[in-house]
Every structure is written in structure tokens, then in C-alpha cells.
Amino acid sequence: MTDDTPVRVGVLSLHTSKETKAILNAVDDLGHESVWLRRENTAISIEDSEVTLEPDVDIIANRLLLSNTEEPAEGLGLAATFEHIRPMLNTPDAVLGSIHKFATGATLADWNIRVPDALLALSNERLNAGRERFGDVGVYKTAIGTHGGGTWKVDLTEPVNPKVGNRQAFLQELIDRDDQKHRDLRIYTVGDEVIGAMYRYAPEGDWRTNVALGGSVQDAMPELPEEAAETALYAADVLGLDYAGVDLVEGHDGWFVLEVNPTAGFKGLYEATNKSPAPYIAKLAIERAGGTVDDERVEGLSTSLDDSRPKSMPRPEPQSSEETPLIGYIEEVVVIGTSGSRQTHAKSDTGATRSSIDTSLAADIGAGPIKSMTRVRSGSSKTGKARPVVDLVIGVGGNQHTVTASVEDRGHMDYPLLLGRDILQHYQVDVRRRADSEHAGRDEDYLEE
């Protein structure tokens, strides 16, 4: 490749996000060619033992979101297929080692990077036998999760389960400086460089600092602790990640790595620092493929977050209604908390923004702790009632969804669980279909209703 030959940078991303669009736009703005690898335009062919990729690219930036999907192994396998064909930033092996939070901790600890004490056990007996060492309050996490979902601060005087639904869970030491409002530090690294850093503060009524949950941010770059910066770079290097958001928390005796995110968002970082990692990721991909860029141009582009529609965005395919799963007006679901799960009937309500659960059922499965309060209007009431909100895992037809559900007394109602648009957005609702019908599952009976 000559110096003036544009590099074709493929961004492997099946979703539409600010980050993906910003990277694609940065590639184009740096004088090279972006290619968005999506369902609509991508195919891999094996013919006469020759493997070809369409559309063809020189290098791939992996932006597959795997931590919030039901089948992360499918995405890892897809990424591994692409990696066999072209060089890749954030390889599948590196991503696997970072999206599994306990694997991350075990790897980093093995390299003498400080992480909170933690315990993963495959049996209920072993997990609960070891919970006392974390004190009365600890952190309970699913091994794979994102945006604060699947993370709870729990009362460890009560037992917990080794799994939440079909996902492995573990206990972790709660590290908190009592003299400060709860915060952590997100450092974004690209290659061997710290691009930006921000302190994230938990919103009122919660202890998690995720921007997606309403956490506030503050620029940490002016006085970034050297120990924290070096730890973040070392952690990303140990895990083999080309770019990452490294989350750290300061204890009374130094910094601990909480998690390392291979697809960390840019929104909070840009809000805090007015700096976007996108041009630096584009630069790394271009140079890794043998191309050249102007460093001053990279610096200039980083002062804006260009998430406009990229010119490489493929034309969307019309979505077939057959691709959207169908559920009924009354559906049989599994609702999962930190101490148990129950199978129950749920009512679908497309008019409700969020799902809700009966107080007794929430207590029975260990839903919670309460993360905030929400005000819900009912009927002709103008003021509404304040209801607690908890994280909840709901299994519908083999799929699991982590949502923030309101808790209310539904004892006078027919169904202890209501499915709102937070879940129904993923489905079509057939109002004739009822799982509690005497002849549930027979379409001819629905037609008679």
C-alpha cells in the first residue's frame, strides 16, 4: 500500500450508535474510506477453499455489543470469523476476556493489578458459605451485563443465588469512600494513550455511576492521578484491547479496577471533556493497516462528536414482521431477582412506559434493592403516586430482559406482573392470544374470541 492509497476501514457494528457513526465519519474526515459492516450489506463466502469478504476492507474495528445480548457467543463467533479474514482492532479473544467481569478480575489480579475481592461459585451452598467475608453489604453482579444492568448492592445477611436467570453471578467487595459522594473514574484508552477521563457520580437514590442511569460527569483530565492513568493503560494492555473504557474506584489505600469495557460509550466522556475518542480509533485502524494520517487533523476532529449519518451507512432492508417475535396479551414469563425466580402470568400493556411488579412477588424473588422512586399517574389522578423502582430480569419466550420496573400493590389485580414498552418494544402483541386461556396455544380458539 502506498502512502496516498486510502485505507478501507470496516466498522463491524450491527447496531446504530453515536460511537459507531462517529468512528465512520472520522475515517472519512481523515481522508480514508469507511465501510459499515452490517446485516444489510455484509457476506462472507467460501468457494474453492478461498474466503472472501463483501464488502472488502483492509482492517476491521470491532464494535459488536455483546454484553447486552442474550447470545454473546454468537457475536463472538461472528467476530472470530471476520478476524480470520482481516486484521481486527479489539479481537474476539480480548473482548471475551473483558465482557465477562469475573474473568476480567481474575486476569488482572494475575498480573498484579488491584481489583476488589470477589467470589464466583457454581453452587448455592458454596456462594452463600463464603458471603460473610464481604461484610453485611456487598456488590452482586451478573458476570455479563452493561449500563449498570445486572449490578446490585445487596444485604449479605440474606442468601443470594449463583445465577440470575441463565447468567452466572458473583459477589464482589463494595469499595466506597464514606467521606465522599459515591463516584468512580472512567479512563478511555486508545493504543498506548489516555484520550480522556471523567469522574462519574451516582444519581440521587442510587449508588451506580453509569451515565445511562442518570449519573453526572466531571472532567478528570486536568488533575488525573498518575497511578490511575498507568493502571488503566496497563489493564487494557493486559487484556489485549486496542481501545477501552477502564472503570476504576479509589479506596482508602489506592485505586482498584472495577471493569474494562471494550465498547464504552462516548457521550459522557465528550460531555465531561469535550473530546471524542473516535478520531483516535480511526487513526489507530488506518495506521495499523499501513496508512497515514495528519495528527493535527486528528486532534482537531476530536473536539467534536460527529454522529451524523455516515455516507457509508447501507440502505436499510425493509423489516419483515416475521422477524419480530409474537407474544400474547397474557403471557407466561419467568421473573428473576437476586434470591429466586418465579414463573407467572404477565399482562401486556403497550400504554405503560415501564414494566411493574407486585410487591409480594418482588419480595418473594428478592427484587431490588430500590434504586429510585418514580411518580406514576393513574386514571384521572393529576398528581400520581410515588412508587419504588428496582432492577428486574424478565424472561419471555427464551429471551431475557433487564429492566427497571416499578413496584406496586397489584394484589387486587388479576396478574402480578405487567409488561410495559421497555419489553414490548422487542415484540408484536397479539391481543387475542392468552397464556391463561383453557386452550392456550391453539390459534383456532383465539379466532373465536
C-alpha positions as CSV (number, residue, x, y, z in Angstrom):
1,M,0.0,0.0,0.0
2,T,1.4,3.4,-1.0
3,D,1.2,6.5,1.3
4,D,-1.6,8.0,-0.8
5,T,-3.7,4.9,-1.1
6,P,-6.8,5.3,1.1
7,V,-7.3,2.6,3.7
8,R,-10.7,1.0,3.7
9,V,-11.7,0.7,7.4
10,G,-14.6,-1.5,8.2
11,V,-16.5,-0.9,11.4
12,L,-18.3,-4.1,12.5
13,S,-21.4,-2.9,14.2
14,L,-24.9,-4.4,13.9
15,H,-26.5,-1.6,15.9
16,T,-26.8,2.1,15.3
17,S,-25.0,4.2,17.9
18,K,-23.3,7.6,18.2
19,E,-20.0,5.8,18.7
20,T,-20.2,3.7,15.5
21,K,-21.2,6.7,13.4
22,A,-18.5,8.9,14.9
23,I,-15.8,6.4,14.1
24,L,-17.0,6.0,10.5
25,N,-17.2,9.8,10.0
26,A,-13.7,10.2,11.5
27,V,-12.3,7.7,9.0
28,D,-13.7,9.7,6.1
29,D,-12.7,13.1,7.5
30,L,-9.1,11.8,7.8
31,G,-9.1,11.2,4.0
32,H,-9.7,7.4,4.0
33,E,-12.7,5.2,3.3
34,S,-15.2,4.0,5.9
35,V,-17.2,0.8,5.4
36,W,-20.1,0.0,7.8
37,L,-20.3,-3.8,8.1
38,R,-24.0,-4.5,8.8
39,R,-26.6,-7.1,8.2
40,E,-27.8,-5.3,5.1
41,N,-24.5,-5.3,3.2
42,T,-22.2,-8.0,4.5
43,A,-21.5,-11.5,3.4
44,I,-18.6,-14.0,3.7
45,S,-18.1,-16.6,1.1
46,I,-16.1,-19.8,0.9
47,E,-15.5,-21.0,-2.7
48,D,-12.9,-23.5,-3.8
49,S,-11.2,-23.0,-0.4
50,E,-10.9,-19.3,-0.9
51,V,-12.6,-17.0,1.7
52,T,-13.8,-13.6,0.5
53,L,-15.5,-10.7,2.3
54,E,-18.1,-8.4,0.8
55,P,-17.7,-5.5,1.0
56,D,-14.0,-5.8,1.1
57,V,-11.9,-3.9,3.7
58,D,-8.3,-3.6,4.8
59,I,-8.9,-3.7,8.6
60,I,-11.9,-4.0,10.9
61,A,-12.7,-2.1,14.1
62,N,-14.8,-4.4,16.2
63,R,-17.8,-2.6,17.7
64,L,-20.2,-5.5,18.3
65,L,-22.2,-5.0,21.5
66,L,-22.1,-8.4,23.2
67,S,-22.7,-7.6,26.9
68,N,-26.4,-6.7,26.4
69,T,-27.3,-9.6,24.1
70,E,-28.9,-12.9,25.0
71,E,-26.4,-14.9,23.0
72,P,-22.9,-13.3,23.2
73,A,-21.3,-16.5,21.9
74,E,-23.0,-15.9,18.5
75,G,-21.4,-12.4,18.3
76,L,-18.0,-13.7,19.4
77,G,-18.1,-16.4,16.7
78,L,-19.1,-13.8,14.1
79,A,-16.2,-11.6,15.1
80,A,-13.8,-14.5,15.1
81,T,-14.9,-15.3,11.5
82,F,-14.0,-11.7,10.4
83,E,-10.7,-11.8,12.3
84,H,-9.6,-14.8,10.3
85,I,-10.1,-12.8,7.1
86,R,-8.8,-9.3,8.0
87,P,-6.8,-7.7,10.9
88,M,-9.0,-6.5,13.7
89,L,-9.0,-4.0,16.5
90,N,-10.4,-5.4,19.7
91,T,-10.1,-9.1,18.8
92,P,-12.7,-11.6,19.9
93,D,-10.3,-13.1,22.5
94,A,-9.7,-9.7,24.0
95,V,-13.4,-8.9,24.1
96,L,-14.3,-12.2,25.7
97,G,-11.8,-11.6,28.5
98,S,-13.3,-8.2,29.2
99,I,-17.1,-8.6,28.8
100,H,-17.0,-11.4,31.4
101,K,-16.5,-9.3,34.5
102,F,-15.1,-12.1,36.7
103,A,-12.7,-13.2,34.0
104,T,-11.6,-9.6,33.8
105,G,-10.9,-9.5,37.5
106,A,-9.1,-12.9,37.5
107,T,-6.8,-11.9,34.6
108,L,-6.0,-8.5,36.1
109,A,-5.3,-9.9,39.5
110,D,-2.9,-12.5,38.0
111,W,-1.0,-9.5,36.6
112,N,-0.8,-7.8,40.0
113,I,-3.4,-5.2,39.1
114,R,-5.6,-4.4,42.1
115,V,-9.3,-5.4,41.8
116,P,-11.9,-5.8,44.5
117,D,-12.1,-9.1,46.3
118,A,-14.8,-11.3,44.7
119,L,-16.3,-14.8,44.8
120,L,-17.8,-16.8,42.0
121,A,-19.3,-20.1,43.0
122,L,-21.2,-22.6,40.9
123,S,-23.4,-23.9,43.7
124,N,-25.8,-22.0,46.0
125,E,-24.2,-23.6,49.1
126,R,-20.6,-22.6,48.2
127,L,-21.6,-19.0,47.3
128,N,-23.5,-18.4,50.5
129,A,-20.9,-20.1,52.6
130,G,-18.4,-17.5,51.5
131,R,-20.5,-14.4,51.6
132,E,-19.7,-13.5,55.2
133,R,-16.2,-12.3,54.3
134,F,-17.7,-9.3,52.4
135,G,-19.5,-8.0,55.4
136,D,-23.1,-7.0,55.7
137,V,-23.3,-5.2,52.4
138,G,-21.7,-6.2,49.1
139,V,-22.0,-6.0,45.3
140,Y,-23.8,-8.7,43.4
141,K,-23.2,-8.8,39.7
142,T,-24.1,-10.9,36.7
143,A,-20.8,-11.8,35.0
144,I,-22.0,-10.3,31.8
145,G,-24.0,-7.0,31.8
146,T,-23.9,-3.4,30.7
147,H,-25.2,0.1,31.6
148,G,-25.4,-0.9,35.2
149,G,-27.9,-3.6,34.5
150,G,-27.2,-6.8,36.4
151,T,-25.5,-5.0,39.3
152,W,-27.0,-4.7,42.7
153,K,-25.8,-3.6,46.2
154,V,-27.2,-6.3,48.4
155,D,-27.8,-7.1,52.1
156,L,-25.5,-10.1,52.6
157,T,-27.2,-11.1,55.8
158,E,-29.7,-12.7,53.3
159,P,-28.7,-15.5,50.9
160,V,-28.1,-14.9,47.2
161,N,-28.2,-17.2,44.1
162,P,-25.2,-18.2,42.0
163,K,-27.1,-17.3,38.8
164,V,-29.6,-14.6,37.8
165,G,-31.7,-16.4,35.2
166,N,-29.3,-18.1,32.8
167,R,-26.4,-15.8,33.6
168,Q,-23.6,-16.5,36.1
169,A,-23.5,-14.1,39.0
170,F,-20.8,-13.4,41.7
171,L,-20.2,-11.4,44.8
172,Q,-17.8,-8.5,45.0
173,E,-16.4,-6.3,47.7
174,L,-18.0,-2.9,47.9
175,I,-15.3,-0.2,47.8
176,D,-16.6,3.2,48.9
177,R,-15.0,6.2,50.5
178,D,-17.5,7.2,53.1
179,D,-16.4,10.8,53.2
180,Q,-17.4,11.4,49.6
181,K,-20.4,11.1,47.3
182,H,-20.1,7.8,45.5
183,R,-18.0,8.2,42.4
184,D,-15.8,6.2,40.1
185,L,-13.3,7.1,37.4
186,R,-13.7,6.2,33.7
187,I,-10.5,6.4,31.7
188,Y,-10.7,5.9,27.9
189,T,-7.6,4.5,26.3
190,V,-6.7,4.0,22.6
191,G,-3.5,2.2,21.9
192,D,-0.9,3.4,24.5
193,E,-2.6,6.7,25.0
194,V,-5.1,8.1,27.5
195,I,-7.6,10.0,25.4
196,G,-9.8,11.3,28.2
197,A,-11.0,10.7,31.7
198,M,-14.0,11.6,33.8
199,Y,-15.3,11.2,37.2
200,R,-18.9,9.7,37.3
201,Y,-21.1,10.5,40.2
202,A,-24.1,8.4,41.2
203,P,-27.5,10.0,40.8
204,E,-29.7,10.7,43.8
205,G,-31.2,7.5,45.2
206,D,-28.7,5.2,43.5
207,W,-25.1,4.1,44.1
208,R,-24.2,3.2,40.5
209,T,-22.5,5.9,38.5
210,N,-23.4,4.8,34.9
211,V,-24.4,7.8,32.7
212,A,-27.1,5.6,31.2
213,L,-28.7,5.6,34.6
214,G,-28.6,9.3,35.1
215,G,-25.1,9.7,36.6
216,S,-23.3,13.0,36.3
217,V,-19.8,13.6,35.0
218,Q,-16.8,15.8,35.6
219,D,-13.6,16.2,33.6
220,A,-10.8,14.4,35.3
221,M,-8.0,15.2,32.9
222,P,-6.7,18.4,34.5
223,E,-5.6,16.5,37.6
224,L,-5.7,12.9,36.5
225,P,-3.9,10.8,39.2
226,E,-0.8,9.2,37.6
227,E,-1.4,5.9,39.4
228,A,-4.9,5.7,37.9
229,A,-3.7,6.5,34.4
230,E,-0.9,4.0,34.4
231,T,-3.2,1.3,35.9
232,A,-5.8,1.9,33.1
233,L,-3.2,1.6,30.3
234,Y,-1.7,-1.5,31.9
235,A,-5.2,-3.1,32.3
236,A,-6.1,-2.5,28.7
237,D,-2.8,-3.9,27.6
238,V,-3.0,-7.0,29.7
239,L,-6.5,-7.7,28.3
240,G,-5.2,-7.1,24.7
241,L,-7.7,-4.3,24.0
242,D,-6.8,-1.7,21.4
243,Y,-9.4,0.7,22.8
244,A,-11.3,0.5,26.1
245,G,-13.1,2.4,28.8
246,V,-11.5,1.4,32.1
247,D,-13.5,1.9,35.3
248,L,-11.6,2.5,38.5
249,V,-12.6,3.3,42.0
250,E,-10.5,4.9,44.7
251,G,-10.3,3.1,48.0
252,H,-8.6,4.4,51.1
253,D,-5.4,2.7,50.1
254,G,-5.3,3.3,46.3
255,W,-7.0,2.6,43.0
256,F,-8.9,-0.6,42.0
257,V,-10.1,-1.6,38.6
258,L,-13.8,-2.4,38.6
259,E,-14.4,-3.3,34.9
260,V,-12.9,-2.8,31.4
261,N,-15.4,-2.1,28.7
262,P,-14.4,-2.8,25.0
263,T,-17.4,-0.9,23.7
264,A,-17.6,2.0,26.1
265,G,-19.8,4.9,25.1
266,F,-18.5,8.3,24.2
267,K,-21.4,10.5,25.3
268,G,-20.5,11.0,28.9
269,L,-16.8,11.4,28.1
270,Y,-17.5,14.0,25.5
271,E,-19.8,15.8,27.8
272,A,-17.2,16.0,30.5
273,T,-14.0,16.6,28.4
274,N,-15.2,18.0,25.0
275,K,-13.0,15.3,23.5
276,S,-14.1,12.3,21.3
277,P,-12.1,9.1,21.1
278,A,-13.5,8.4,17.6
279,P,-10.7,10.1,15.5
280,Y,-8.0,8.3,17.6
281,I,-9.7,4.9,17.0
282,A,-9.9,5.7,13.3
283,K,-6.2,6.8,13.3
284,L,-5.1,3.5,15.0
285,A,-7.0,1.4,12.4
286,I,-5.6,3.4,9.5
287,E,-2.0,3.2,10.7
288,R,-2.4,-0.5,11.7
289,A,-3.3,-1.1,8.0
290,G,-0.3,0.8,6.7
291,G,-2.0,4.2,6.0
292,T,-1.0,7.6,7.3
293,V,-2.9,10.4,9.0
294,D,-2.3,14.0,10.0
295,D,-2.0,14.1,13.8
296,E,-3.1,17.7,13.9
297,R,-6.2,16.8,12.0
298,V,-6.9,14.0,14.5
299,E,-6.6,16.5,17.3
300,G,-8.9,18.9,15.6
301,L,-11.6,16.3,14.8
302,S,-11.6,15.2,18.5
303,T,-13.1,18.5,19.6
304,S,-16.5,17.5,18.1
305,L,-18.6,14.3,18.3
306,D,-19.8,13.9,14.7
307,D,-22.5,11.3,14.9
308,S,-24.4,12.4,11.8
309,R,-25.4,9.8,9.3
310,P,-22.2,8.4,7.7
311,K,-22.0,8.3,3.9
312,S,-21.1,4.6,4.3
313,M,-24.4,3.7,6.0
314,P,-26.0,1.0,3.9
315,R,-29.6,1.3,2.7
316,P,-31.8,-0.4,5.3
317,E,-33.7,-3.5,4.4
318,P,-37.5,-3.4,5.0
319,Q,-38.1,-5.3,8.2
320,S,-40.3,-8.3,7.9
321,S,-43.0,-8.7,10.6
322,E,-41.9,-12.4,10.7
323,E,-38.6,-11.3,12.2
324,T,-40.3,-9.8,15.3
325,P,-41.3,-12.4,17.9
326,L,-45.0,-12.6,18.8
327,I,-46.3,-12.7,22.3
328,G,-49.8,-12.7,23.7
329,Y,-52.0,-10.2,25.7
330,I,-51.4,-12.6,28.6
331,E,-48.0,-14.3,28.5
332,E,-46.3,-16.8,30.7
333,V,-42.9,-15.4,31.8
334,V,-40.2,-16.0,34.3
335,V,-39.3,-13.2,36.7
336,I,-35.9,-13.2,38.4
337,G,-34.5,-11.5,41.4
338,T,-31.3,-11.8,43.5
339,S,-32.7,-14.6,45.7
340,G,-35.0,-16.6,43.5
341,S,-37.2,-16.8,40.4
342,R,-40.9,-17.5,39.7
343,Q,-42.9,-18.5,36.7
344,T,-46.1,-16.4,36.4
345,H,-48.6,-14.8,34.0
346,A,-48.0,-11.3,32.9
347,K,-50.3,-8.8,31.2
348,S,-49.0,-6.9,28.1
349,D,-49.7,-3.1,28.3
350,T,-48.4,-1.1,25.4
351,G,-49.7,2.0,27.1
352,A,-47.3,1.6,30.0
353,T,-43.8,3.1,29.7
354,R,-42.2,0.7,32.2
355,S,-43.0,-2.8,33.5
356,S,-44.3,-3.2,37.0
357,I,-44.3,-6.0,39.6
358,D,-46.5,-6.8,42.6
359,T,-45.0,-6.0,46.0
360,S,-45.4,-9.6,47.3
361,L,-43.8,-11.1,44.2
362,A,-40.9,-8.6,44.3
363,A,-40.2,-9.6,47.9
364,D,-40.5,-13.3,47.2
365,I,-37.8,-13.3,44.5
366,G,-35.6,-10.7,46.1
367,A,-36.1,-7.9,43.5
368,G,-34.1,-4.8,44.4
369,P,-32.7,-3.0,46.2
370,I,-34.7,0.1,45.5
371,K,-32.7,2.3,43.1
372,S,-35.0,5.3,42.9
373,M,-38.6,6.5,43.1
374,T,-40.9,7.3,40.2
375,R,-44.2,9.1,40.1
376,V,-46.9,7.2,38.2
377,R,-50.2,8.7,37.1
378,S,-53.3,6.5,37.3
379,G,-56.6,7.2,35.8
380,S,-57.8,10.7,36.4
381,S,-55.3,11.5,39.1
382,K,-53.2,14.6,38.3
383,T,-50.5,14.1,40.9
384,G,-49.9,10.3,40.7
385,K,-48.4,8.0,43.3
386,A,-44.7,7.6,44.1
387,R,-43.5,4.1,43.5
388,P,-40.1,2.4,44.1
389,V,-38.2,1.3,41.1
390,V,-36.0,-1.8,41.1
391,D,-33.8,-3.7,38.6
392,L,-35.6,-6.8,37.3
393,V,-34.8,-9.6,34.9
394,I,-37.8,-10.9,33.0
395,G,-37.7,-14.0,30.7
396,V,-40.1,-14.0,27.8
397,G,-40.1,-16.9,25.4
398,G,-36.5,-17.8,26.0
399,N,-35.2,-14.2,25.9
400,Q,-34.2,-12.3,29.0
401,H,-34.6,-8.6,29.5
402,T,-33.1,-6.5,32.3
403,V,-35.4,-3.5,33.0
404,T,-36.1,-1.0,35.8
405,A,-39.6,-2.0,37.0
406,S,-41.9,-0.1,39.4
407,V,-43.1,-1.9,42.5
408,E,-46.8,-1.6,43.4
409,D,-49.5,-3.5,45.2
410,R,-51.2,-5.5,42.5
411,G,-53.0,-7.8,44.9
412,H,-56.4,-6.6,43.7
413,M,-55.4,-7.2,40.1
414,D,-55.5,-10.5,38.1
415,Y,-51.8,-10.5,37.2
416,P,-48.8,-9.8,39.5
417,L,-46.7,-8.6,36.6
418,L,-47.3,-6.0,33.8
419,L,-45.1,-5.8,30.7
420,G,-44.5,-2.3,29.6
421,R,-43.0,-0.8,26.4
422,D,-39.5,-1.4,27.9
423,I,-40.0,-5.1,27.0
424,L,-42.8,-5.0,24.4
425,Q,-40.7,-2.9,22.0
426,H,-39.0,-6.1,21.1
427,Y,-42.2,-8.0,20.3
428,Q,-45.5,-7.9,18.4
429,V,-48.5,-8.3,20.7
430,D,-51.5,-10.5,19.6
431,V,-54.3,-9.3,21.9
432,R,-56.3,-12.5,21.1
433,R,-53.6,-14.7,22.5
434,R,-53.8,-15.6,26.2
435,A,-51.5,-18.0,28.0
436,D,-54.1,-18.3,30.8
437,S,-56.8,-19.5,28.3
438,E,-58.1,-23.0,28.8
439,H,-57.0,-23.8,25.2
440,A,-53.8,-21.7,25.2
441,G,-51.6,-22.3,22.2
442,R,-54.5,-23.2,19.8
443,D,-54.9,-20.5,17.2
444,E,-58.4,-21.6,16.3
445,D,-59.6,-20.7,19.8
446,Y,-58.1,-17.2,19.5
447,L,-60.1,-16.6,16.4
448,E,-63.3,-17.4,18.3
449,E,-62.7,-14.7,21.0
